[in-house]
Amino acid sequence: MKAYQISVTAIMTAFLRAYHSTNEDPVIFHDALAYALIPEERRHQIEQGLKSALQAHDGDAGASLSSLLQTMGLPNVVSRARYTEERLEIEIQNGVKQYVILGAGLDTFAFRHQHLLKEGKLEVFEVDHPATQAFKRERLTDLGWDLPAGLHFVSTDFRQERVAEALARTPYNPRTKSLFSLLGVTMYLSPYEVYETFHSISQMAPAGSSVIFDYHTEADANLREIRRELQKMGESMQTTFDPALLNAELRRLGFDLVEDLSPAVIQERYFQDRAPVYHANENVHLAWAVIR
Ligand SMILES: C[S@@+](CC[C@H](N)C(=O)[O-])C[C@H]1O[C@@H](n2cnc3c(N)ncnc32)[C@H](O)[C@@H]1O
């Protein structure tokens, strides 16, 4: 991403969560607030783009809105959000008091769960690229939404600054057990930047703190097409991981990769019999790594 560029993929993933919550049944992840965060003209552009893509494929066997949304990664976007918030709920019971959303985009957790922040049960830190975060904050101001006490924003570029340094500008407490999420981000960084991010987390959070993230493997026939589309948006996908090597590297950095859900497991957990129009995206894993 360029320094001045708002993340188009952050708007797109918010659109996918919003569309899914509003129009589909069964709902894998509820995000009733996501539409509000997307400015009307952006939403209109996305809807027009979908319409044109459908018209262009008119007559192709299997062309439908759901097949388009499948290719755009809707199953990944909703299952990673669900997986993360399910884990967060458990971890709050286990003493987590800080939730750090790395590459937050238009995440609405803090607004959907204001009671947790107001009651002092959880502090939420949204960490994002300066342009994307400024865009979100401007939208929040335009909407007139109150920012819950306990919600902290910090902007940074993961390529230029370590996460620990960015969080040092906030009330983040490095001695408090925390959950970090890194959703829809690893693919846009280099492997070095991803591992630096994990390294930084392991140095600023106590044992038992953890990170939820998604990552792509090479094993996808659609990957070339997805890469091309992302490049057009100015957000080139750089990185895929080999699960065994990732596991070894995380161990070296002080993490246990406690869960690494393959597409088959994600399919069984979130899509089997419940959302027959979608299937887990073939190239994506969901993972949970805990600091030793
Ligand atoms: C695909 S969006 C995902 C947003 C959100 N996590 C979700 O799941 O919808 C990628 C996010 O990563 C952020 N991002 C990408 N590269 C970044 C960088 N180098 N530094 C900081 N944030 C970055 C973007 O600003 C954007 O918010």
Ligand as a Chemical Component Dictionary entry (heavy atoms), coordinates in Angstrom:
data_LIG
# 
_chem_comp.id                   LIG 
_chem_comp.type                 NON-POLYMER 
_chem_comp.pdbx_formal_charge   0 
_chem_comp.three_letter_code    LIG 
# 
loop_
_chem_comp_atom.comp_id 
_chem_comp_atom.atom_id 
_chem_comp_atom.alt_atom_id 
_chem_comp_atom.type_symbol 
_chem_comp_atom.charge 
_chem_comp_atom.model_Cartn_x 
_chem_comp_atom.model_Cartn_y 
_chem_comp_atom.model_Cartn_z 
_chem_comp_atom.pdbx_ordinal 
LIG C1  C1  C 0  -8.065  -6.603 3.596 1  
LIG S1  S1  S 1  -8.092  -5.291 4.749 2  
LIG C2  C2  C 0  -8.656  -6.197 6.181 3  
LIG C3  C3  C 0  -9.381  -5.322 7.155 4  
LIG C4  C4  C 0  -10.002 -6.069 8.326 5  
LIG N1  N1  N 0  -8.986  -6.684 9.169 6  
LIG C5  C5  C 0  -10.979 -7.119 7.828 7  
LIG O1  O1  O 0  -10.810 -8.300 8.108 8  
LIG O2  O2  O -1 -11.936 -6.702 7.177 9  
LIG C6  C6  C 0  -6.364  -5.054 5.088 10 
LIG C7  C7  C 0  -6.087  -4.060 6.204 11 
LIG O3  O3  O 0  -4.680  -4.076 6.479 12 
LIG C8  C8  C 0  -4.193  -2.740 6.513 13 
LIG N2  N2  N 0  -2.803  -2.752 6.043 14 
LIG C9  C9  C 0  -2.325  -3.294 4.896 15 
LIG N3  N3  N 0  -0.997  -3.058 4.791 16 
LIG C10 C10 C 0  -0.645  -2.346 5.909 17 
LIG C11 C11 C 0  0.577   -1.796 6.396 18 
LIG N4  N4  N 0  1.707   -1.919 5.701 19 
LIG N5  N5  N 0  0.559   -1.160 7.589 20 
LIG C12 C12 C 0  -0.585  -1.026 8.291 21 
LIG N6  N6  N 0  -1.779  -1.523 7.889 22 
LIG C13 C13 C 0  -1.804  -2.170 6.711 23 
LIG C14 C14 C 0  -5.112  -1.960 5.579 24 
LIG O4  O4  O 0  -5.120  -0.565 5.874 25 
LIG C15 C15 C 0  -6.454  -2.625 5.852 26 
LIG O5  O5  O 0  -7.141  -2.019 6.909 27 
# 
loop_
_chem_comp_bond.comp_id 
_chem_comp_bond.atom_id_1 
_chem_comp_bond.atom_id_2 
_chem_comp_bond.value_order 
_chem_comp_bond.pdbx_ordinal 
LIG C1  S1  SING 1  
LIG S1  C2  SING 2  
LIG S1  C6  SING 3  
LIG C2  C3  SING 4  
LIG C3  C4  SING 5  
LIG C4  N1  SING 6  
LIG C4  C5  SING 7  
LIG C5  O1  DOUB 8  
LIG C5  O2  SING 9  
LIG C6  C7  SING 10 
LIG C7  O3  SING 11 
LIG C7  C15 SING 12 
LIG O3  C8  SING 13 
LIG C8  N2  SING 14 
LIG C8  C14 SING 15 
LIG N2  C9  SING 16 
LIG N2  C13 SING 17 
LIG C9  N3  DOUB 18 
LIG N3  C10 SING 19 
LIG C10 C11 SING 20 
LIG C10 C13 DOUB 21 
LIG C11 N4  SING 22 
LIG C11 N5  DOUB 23 
LIG N5  C12 SING 24 
LIG C12 N6  DOUB 25 
LIG N6  C13 SING 26 
LIG C14 O4  SING 27 
LIG C14 C15 SING 28 
LIG C15 O5  SING 29 
# 
